[in-house]
């Protein structure tokens, strides 16, 4: 019985550090709750930041793709325009060549019909120049030597 009384007396007696211990335990509990709240907030904000970065990266990639497509489209348009211009220049050049082509004279001054195979100009006198022959024809509109045929270049060859 003596031991039992002693046990009750020891159970009723509080140690001196017990008040401080309970106070510190309460403070620790409050600090832990703050830590958990801040950790949750930090995790949430990090997730939001990652999402925002992902969205920004997707937007940037989409913008770059759009720019790349526009660049390719502009290059194709430039190439098409250059190609069309070259074709147009060739057509204009061919038209100008056909217009500027000097007339071909087939035959001789003596009236003989001599067709050359290569389509070159042949003059029987050998001393006349094509331009001189044409000028003489302009001066002598009433007189045309027989056997001279003047053909102007046509665009039928195209």
C-alpha positions in Angstrom: 0.0 0.0 0.0 2.9 2.3 0.7 4.0 1.9 -2.9 0.6 2.7 -4.2 0.5 5.9 -2.3 3.9 6.7 -3.5 2.8 6.1 -7.1 -0.2 8.4 -6.7 1.8 11.1 -5.2 4.3 10.8 -8.1 1.5 10.9 -10.6 0.0 14.0 -9.1 3.3 15.8 -9.1 4.1 17.6 -12.3 7.7 18.1 -13.3 8.9 21.7 -13.6 9.7 21.4 -17.3 6.3 20.0 -18.2 4.7 23.4 -18.7 7.5 24.5 -21.0 7.3 21.2 -22.8 3.5 21.6 -23.5 4.0 25.2 -24.6 6.8 24.1 -27.0 4.7 21.2 -28.3 1.8 23.6 -29.1 4.2 26.0 -30.9 5.7 23.1 -32.9 2.2 22.0 -33.9 1.4 25.6 -35.1 4.7 25.8 -37.0 4.1 22.4 -38.6 0.7 23.6 -39.8 2.3 26.7 -41.3 4.9 24.6 -43.0 2.3 22.3 -44.5 0.3 25.2 -45.7 3.3 26.9 -47.3 4.5 23.7 -48.8 1.1 23.1 -50.4 1.1 26.7 -51.7 4.6 26.4 -53.0 3.8 23.1 -54.8 0.7 24.6 -56.3 2.6 27.7 -57.5 5.4 25.6 -59.0 2.8 23.5 -60.8 1.1 26.8 -62.1 4.6 28.0 -63.2 5.3 24.8 -65.1 1.9 25.0 -66.8 2.5 28.6 -67.7 5.9 27.8 -69.1 4.4 24.9 -71.1 1.7 27.1 -72.5 4.2 29.8 -73.4 6.5 27.2 -75.0 3.6 25.8 -77.0 2.6 29.3 -78.0 6.2 30.1 -79.0 6.5 26.9 -81.0 3.2 27.6 -82.8 4.4 31.2 -83.6 7.7 29.8 -84.9 5.9 27.3 -87.0 3.6 30.0 -88.4 6.6 32.2 -89.2 8.4 29.2 -90.8 5.3 28.5 -92.9 5.0 32.1 -93.9 8.7 32.3 -94.8 8.4 29.1 -96.9 5.2 30.5 -98.6 7.0 33.8 -99.3 10.0 32.0 -100.8 7.7 29.9 -103.0 5.9 33.0 -104.1 9.2 34.7 -104.8 10.5 31.7 -106.8 7.2 31.6 -108.7 7.3 35.3 -109.4 10.9 35.0 -110.5 10.1 32.0 -112.7 7.1 33.9 -114.2 9.2 37.0 -114.7 11.9 34.9 -116.4 9.3 33.2 -118.6 7.7 36.6 -119.4 11.2 38.0 -120.2 11.9 35.1 -122.5 8.5 35.5 -124.2 9.2 39.3 -124.6 12.7 38.5 -125.8 11.4 36.0 -128.3 8.8 38.4 -129.5 11.4 41.2 -129.9 13.7 38.8 -131.7 10.9 37.8 -134.1 10.1 41.5 -134.7 13.7 42.5 -135.0 14.6 39.6 -137.3 15.8 40.9 -140.6 13.9 39.8 -143.6 15.3 36.7 -145.4 15.8 36.9 -149.1 15.3 33.8 -151.0 16.3 33.8 -154.6 18.9 35.7 -156.7 19.0 39.0 -158.3 18.8 37.4 -161.7 15.5 35.8 -161.0 16.6 32.3 -160.4 14.8 30.5 -157.6 17.5 29.1 -155.4 16.4 27.9 -152.0 19.2 27.4 -149.5 18.7 24.5 -147.1 19.9 26.5 -144.1 17.6 29.5 -144.7 20.5 31.9 -145.1 20.5 34.9 -147.4 22.1 34.3 -150.7 22.7 37.1 -153.2 23.9 36.4 -156.7 26.0 39.5 -157.0 27.7 38.8 -153.7 28.5 42.5 -153.2 25.1 43.7 -151.9 24.2 44.1 -148.2 20.8 43.1 -147.0 20.1 46.6 -145.7 21.1 48.1 -149.0 18.8 45.8 -150.8 15.9 46.8 -148.6 16.7 50.5 -149.0 16.8 50.1 -152.8 13.4 48.4 -152.6 12.0 51.3 -150.7 13.3 53.7 -153.2 12.1 51.8 -156.2 8.6 50.8 -155.1 7.4 50.4 -158.7 10.3 48.3 -159.8 10.7 44.9 -158.1 13.2 42.6 -159.5 11.7 39.3 -160.5 12.7 36.2 -158.5 13.3 38.0 -155.2 11.0 37.0 -152.4 11.1 38.8 -149.1 10.0 36.9 -146.1 9.7 38.5 -142.7 10.4 36.4 -139.6 7.2 35.2 -138.0 6.4 33.9 -134.5 5.0 30.7 -136.0 8.3 29.0 -135.0 7.3 29.2 -131.4 
